């Protein structure tokens, strides 16, 4: 039988990089609206939440359910310290990401790349000249993108040891005294947000390809080149982390493609 081609499976579409999105309930996927924007779930009372599922609390931070159970009738007083835990009826929550809750990283250059890289170790035997089996010993999943907008408010989330602030400095020249800044240096807790890459299909309006890492860390250095002839661009790379509260086969991330109805 002759081979066939399906042009609808040839993907040409820009990648949109999103930070601080919620990890979905295990067995489901990140929900996006018709424009490709992540839809972030909120807390609900007397509702069963499953370990690994995340919601946005009333402070705009992301809480992960770490004990499956039914929530109470009214929302708890949410903690504001990273990794603090809160009992809520039969469920338990852990604060895993400080706000702002989900934001678009902005203009990018070139391909945004999702990488899935398992490392398989061959198993040999003296009686055989070739490996007789193989076992997976590690894996690396990552999302990498080159960004163009020098927005310090967003960039604070790429500096793993940075602190963002705004203010007024009267020592600066008149008319240029309002500033924003990122201070950095010193050991601190590494942020581990969920990140997503959302790319529109070229052939069907309103359909997308979505890749998400449930827990990730910024794994590359930040370089900000300044030059007169070219805009400043910098690369960010997030690598996925194992999430103990999710089932095997769904612990790091997911990629899915929306199909025609």
C-alpha positions as CSV (number, residue, x, y, z in Angstrom):
1,X,0.0,0.0,0.0
2,X,1.4,3.4,-1.0
3,X,2.2,5.8,1.8
4,X,0.0,8.8,2.3
5,X,0.6,12.3,3.6
6,X,-1.6,14.5,5.8
7,X,-0.8,18.2,5.4
8,X,-2.9,19.0,8.5
9,X,-0.2,17.4,10.6
10,X,2.5,19.7,9.3
11,X,2.7,22.3,12.0
12,X,3.7,25.9,11.3
13,X,2.8,28.2,14.1
14,X,4.5,30.6,16.5
15,X,5.0,29.4,20.1
16,X,3.6,31.5,22.9
17,X,5.4,31.0,26.2
18,X,3.3,31.2,29.4
19,X,4.6,31.3,33.0
20,X,2.9,30.4,36.3
21,X,0.1,28.3,34.9
22,X,-1.8,25.7,37.0
23,X,-1.1,22.0,36.6
24,X,-4.3,20.2,35.7
25,X,-6.0,17.4,37.6
26,X,-4.1,14.1,36.8
27,X,-5.7,12.5,33.8
28,X,-6.8,15.8,32.3
29,X,-4.9,18.6,30.4
30,X,-4.3,22.3,30.6
31,X,-7.5,24.0,29.6
32,X,-7.2,27.0,27.2
33,X,-9.8,29.3,25.8
34,X,-10.7,29.9,22.1
35,X,-7.8,32.4,21.8
36,X,-5.2,30.0,23.2
37,X,-5.0,31.6,26.7
38,X,-4.7,29.3,29.8
39,X,-7.8,29.0,31.9
40,X,-6.9,29.0,35.6
41,X,-9.2,27.1,38.0
42,X,-10.2,28.6,41.3
43,X,-10.9,27.0,44.7
44,X,-14.4,25.6,45.2
45,X,-16.1,24.5,48.4
46,X,-17.4,21.0,49.2
47,X,-15.5,19.7,46.1
48,X,-13.2,16.8,45.8
49,X,-9.7,17.8,44.6
50,X,-7.1,15.3,43.6
51,X,-3.4,15.3,44.6
52,X,-1.4,17.0,41.9
53,X,-4.2,19.4,40.9
54,X,-3.6,23.1,41.2
55,X,-5.8,26.2,41.8
56,X,-5.4,29.9,42.1
57,X,-6.1,31.1,45.6
58,X,-7.7,34.5,46.6
59,X,-4.2,36.0,46.9
60,X,-3.4,35.2,43.3
61,X,-0.9,32.5,44.2
62,X,-1.0,28.8,43.1
63,X,-1.8,26.1,45.5
64,X,-1.2,22.4,44.8
65,X,-3.4,19.7,46.3
66,X,-1.1,17.2,48.1
67,X,-3.8,15.2,49.9
68,X,-6.9,14.1,47.9
69,X,-10.1,15.0,49.7
70,X,-13.2,17.2,49.8
71,X,-12.8,20.8,50.6
72,X,-14.6,22.6,53.4
73,X,-17.6,24.8,53.0
74,X,-15.7,28.1,53.1
75,X,-12.2,28.9,51.8
76,X,-9.4,28.7,54.3
77,X,-7.1,31.6,55.2
78,X,-4.4,31.0,52.6
79,X,-0.8,31.2,53.6
80,X,1.6,33.5,51.7
81,X,4.9,31.7,52.4
82,X,6.2,29.5,49.7
83,X,5.6,25.8,50.4
84,X,3.5,26.5,53.4
85,X,0.6,23.9,53.8
86,X,-3.1,24.4,54.7
87,X,-5.6,21.8,55.7
88,X,-9.0,22.4,54.0
89,X,-11.7,19.9,55.1
90,X,-10.3,16.5,53.9
91,X,-7.9,18.1,51.4
92,X,-4.4,19.6,52.0
93,X,-2.9,22.4,50.0
94,X,0.7,23.5,49.5
95,X,1.6,27.0,48.1
96,X,3.9,26.2,45.2
97,X,4.0,29.4,43.1
98,X,3.8,33.0,44.2
99,X,1.9,35.4,41.9
100,X,1.3,36.8,39.5
101,X,-0.8,33.9,38.4
102,X,-0.1,33.1,34.7
103,X,1.2,35.6,32.3
104,X,2.3,35.7,28.7
105,X,6.1,36.1,28.5
106,X,5.9,38.4,25.5
107,X,7.5,38.7,22.0
108,X,10.0,36.0,21.1
109,X,12.4,35.3,18.3
110,X,12.7,32.0,16.3
111,X,11.4,28.6,17.4
112,X,10.2,27.9,20.9
113,X,11.4,24.4,21.5
114,X,9.9,21.6,23.6
115,X,12.4,18.8,24.3
116,X,11.7,15.2,25.6
117,X,15.0,13.4,26.2
118,X,14.8,10.0,28.0
119,X,18.2,8.3,28.7
120,X,18.0,4.6,28.1
121,X,20.8,2.4,29.5
122,X,21.5,-0.9,27.6
123,X,21.9,-4.1,29.6
124,X,24.5,-6.5,28.4
125,X,25.4,-10.1,29.2
126,X,28.7,-12.0,28.7
127,X,26.9,-14.5,26.6
128,X,25.7,-11.9,24.0
129,X,27.6,-9.6,21.8
130,X,24.8,-7.0,21.7
131,X,22.7,-5.6,24.5
132,X,19.9,-7.9,25.6
133,X,17.6,-5.3,27.1
134,X,17.4,-1.6,28.0
135,X,16.1,0.4,30.9
136,X,15.3,4.1,31.2
137,X,17.5,5.6,33.9
138,X,16.7,9.3,33.6
139,X,14.9,11.9,31.6
140,X,15.0,15.6,30.8
141,X,12.0,17.5,29.5
142,X,12.5,21.2,28.7
143,X,10.9,24.2,27.1
144,X,13.2,26.8,25.6
145,X,12.5,30.2,24.0
146,X,14.4,33.4,23.1
147,X,12.5,36.5,24.4
148,X,12.7,40.0,23.2
149,X,10.8,42.2,25.7
150,X,13.0,43.6,28.4
151,X,10.2,43.7,31.0
152,X,11.7,43.5,34.4
153,X,8.4,42.6,36.1
154,X,8.3,39.5,34.0
155,X,12.0,38.9,34.0
156,X,12.1,38.6,37.8
157,X,10.7,35.1,37.3
158,X,13.8,34.1,35.2
159,X,16.2,35.3,37.8
160,X,16.1,32.5,40.3
161,X,17.7,34.6,43.1
162,X,16.3,38.0,42.1
163,X,14.0,40.5,43.9
164,X,11.9,42.9,41.9
165,X,11.0,46.4,43.2
166,X,9.8,49.8,41.9
167,X,10.2,53.2,43.4
168,X,11.3,56.8,43.1
169,X,14.9,57.9,43.5
170,X,15.3,61.7,43.8
171,X,19.0,61.4,43.2
172,X,18.3,60.5,39.6
173,X,17.8,63.3,37.0
174,X,14.5,65.1,37.1
175,X,12.0,63.4,34.9
176,X,13.8,60.0,35.2
177,X,13.4,59.3,38.9
178,X,10.8,56.5,38.7
179,X,12.5,53.2,38.3
180,X,12.0,49.4,38.4
181,X,14.8,47.0,39.2
182,X,15.8,43.4,39.9
183,X,18.4,42.9,42.7
184,X,20.1,39.6,42.7
185,X,22.7,37.6,44.6
186,X,22.6,35.1,47.4
187,X,21.2,31.6,48.0
188,X,17.4,31.4,48.1
189,X,14.6,28.9,47.4
190,X,14.5,28.1,43.7
191,X,11.0,28.9,42.1
192,X,9.4,25.9,40.5
193,X,6.5,27.2,38.4
194,X,4.5,25.4,35.8
195,X,5.1,26.6,32.3
196,X,3.4,26.1,29.0
197,X,4.1,26.4,25.3
198,X,0.9,27.1,23.3
199,X,1.1,27.2,19.5
200,X,-1.8,27.8,17.1
201,X,-2.4,25.3,14.2
202,X,-2.0,27.0,10.8
203,X,-4.7,25.1,9.1
204,X,-7.6,25.3,11.6
205,X,-8.5,28.6,13.4
206,X,-8.9,28.2,17.1
207,X,-7.1,24.9,17.5
208,X,-3.7,24.6,19.3
209,X,-0.8,22.4,20.2
210,X,-0.1,22.6,23.9
211,X,3.0,21.5,25.8
212,X,3.2,21.9,29.6
213,X,5.8,21.1,32.4
214,X,4.0,20.8,35.7
215,X,7.0,21.9,37.9
216,X,10.0,23.4,36.3
217,X,13.1,25.5,37.0
218,X,15.1,28.0,35.0
219,X,18.0,26.0,33.8
220,X,20.1,28.4,31.8
221,X,22.0,31.6,32.4
222,X,20.5,35.0,31.6
223,X,22.5,37.0,29.1
224,X,21.4,40.5,28.1
225,X,23.3,41.8,25.1
226,X,23.1,45.5,24.6
227,X,23.9,46.8,21.1
228,X,22.8,49.7,18.9
229,X,22.1,47.7,15.8
230,X,20.0,44.9,17.3
231,X,17.3,44.6,19.9
232,X,18.2,42.9,23.2
233,X,17.2,39.3,23.3
234,X,17.7,36.6,26.0
235,X,17.1,32.9,26.2
236,X,15.2,31.1,28.9
237,X,15.1,27.4,29.4
238,X,12.9,25.6,31.9
239,X,13.5,21.9,32.7
240,X,10.8,19.8,34.2
241,X,10.8,18.3,37.7
242,X,9.3,15.1,39.1
243,X,6.1,15.7,41.0
244,X,5.5,13.0,43.7
245,X,1.8,13.9,44.0
246,X,1.0,12.9,40.4
247,X,0.7,9.3,39.1
248,X,3.5,7.5,37.1
249,X,3.1,8.4,33.4
250,X,1.9,12.0,34.3
251,X,4.6,13.2,36.7
252,X,6.5,15.7,34.6
253,X,4.3,17.1,31.8
254,X,2.1,16.6,28.8
255,X,1.8,17.6,25.2
256,X,-1.5,17.5,23.3
257,X,-3.0,18.6,20.0
258,X,-6.6,19.8,19.5
259,X,-8.3,18.1,16.7
260,X,-11.1,19.0,14.4
261,X,-14.6,18.4,15.7
